């Protein structure tokens, strides 16, 4: 066996397809609760992508059940989209990762170099705005449920 083949056996299997940092950040912001950004980066075999997806399905089911139930616990659970919040945190981490570090991790065999510009900055600001707004709305609704039993909503 030639030396080039024996050395490639010991390196991890990496895709030569370029993984865009901007696309990954966008997927994490818009569809991150479903794990779309993880599926994009690592494929269908990624354990955490499936955890995101299952948690999102459970969150959607909780939304439907909470509408017909008067359980305070279910109503509170339906207010906090945990997989969405986790994806937004991951979007911030991805967006703030330097391009060189991103390429070293995800584009080692790619011929392209990442060159994220203002689009990633805009996505980071959008992520902060979405996260802050959602947390404030969730806390206001939680306070309404806790103090008034949902009389105002």
Buried (B, 14 or more C-beta within 10 A) or exposed (E): EEEEEEEEEEEEEEBEEBBBBBBBBBBBBBBBBBBBBBBBBBEEEBEEBBBBBEBBEEBBEBBEBBEEEEEBEBBBBBBBBBBBBBBBBBBBEBBEBEBEEBBEEBBEEBEEEBEBEEBBEBBBEBBEEBBEEBEEEBEEBBEBBEEEEEEEE
